[in-house]
Amino acid sequence: MTSIEDRRETPLPNPWHFVALLGGNFALALGPWFVRMADSGPVSAGFWRLFLPLPVLAILAVRQHRPARDATPLKAWLLVATAGVAFALDLASWHIGIAYTRLGNASLFGNSGSLILMVWGLVAAKRLPHRIELAAMVAAISGAAILLGRSLEIDHVTLIGDLFCILAGVFYFFYIMLLQGARGRFESWELLFTSTLASAPVMLGIALWLGEPVWPHVWWPLIALAFCSQVVGQGLIVFALRHFSALIIGVVLLTQPAVSILIGWLAFGETMGLLDALGMALIAAALLLGRLGEAKSR
């Protein structure tokens, strides 16, 4: 799950930008596997994902800082801090969902925030959806209904995992909305560092409240999670995302659930029937159509 979007106008991309975009999505797709492998609780794993990279993010933020810029108002700092809390709730919900549902479902439902943003855009603009946007909503509802029904057939706990991942998408929506008012005041690495700094203590508090073990016996899954998700994944996407259209971003985004499905099958024996494939295809189509609708509305 990606946490920062940067869409300022920049020159046309070169092949390395596409490699970075693809690599960032692949690194993020490995995250659910490392959460499952960690011997801490799932929310505790999210805390370490945020806490361990803070020194690296701080260095990158300082190097990117522009001293000549006007002083950042308190309101912008408060917005980013509140966004960090929302991201912590997003990540906590998603990691709990990862522990209970299939990795493919977790990846698809965890990215549902982009569809919620599309619906909110229609409400804010007080207009009816275009055909592409309407198709995205129908595909999303149909695919979600199929996957939720299939999860219920497997186990009630699997369904609860799906619902936690959908809740994560709702929190992600609030996270992005809160960042809108502050994004112009921060550089990309500054924004990522500040929001991460606000998120980490909230994640720790949730983990302790749930009674999860925080200190792990085996560190490598947490180090890999922090490195792949918060440094490599986010870093490559921050570097590449601004160079591409909504269509390209939507297509590459679909590599995340594809990798998660493959890992779920190879590492955990998670199988997928025809109905599962149909539901996932509909959700994937909804994510792609949502990006197309976003581009069309600009």
Summary of the structure (lengths in Angstrom):
residues: 298
radius of gyration: 18.4
end to end distance: 24.4
largest distance: 59.2
contacts: 1080
relative contact order: 0.24
helix: 79%
strand: 0%
